[in-house]
């Protein structure tokens, strides 16, 4: 594979793949019901052993 092919791929399909990943990760983080899980995860460092 040469540089030109990789550059063309990154400019088109690579960008679309990163955008799709960002949208899916955002939807997963902001889905209904994730607030409780996020709050529990945020309290982990403060738990007494």
C-alpha positions, -999 to 999 in steps of 0.1 A, spaced: 0 0 0 13 34 -9 9 67 8 -16 81 -17 -40 51 -12 -38 54 26 -43 92 25 -74 88 2 -89 61 25 -83 82 56 -99 113 41 -130 94 31 -139 61 48 -117 67 78 -134 99 86 -168 83 83 -158 55 105 -145 79 132 -177 99 129 -198 68 133 -178 57 164 -183 92 179 -220 91 173 -224 56 187 -203 64 218 -222 96 225 -255 78 221 -243 51 245 -232 76 271 -264 97 269 -289 69 267 -317 67 293 -306 48 323 -269 55 321 -270 83 347 -272 58 376 -243 38 362 -222 69 357 -229 82 392 -219 48 407 -187 48 387 -179 83 398 -181 73 435 -157 44 432 -126 64 442 -144 77 473 -156 43 486 -142 32 520 -125 -1 519 
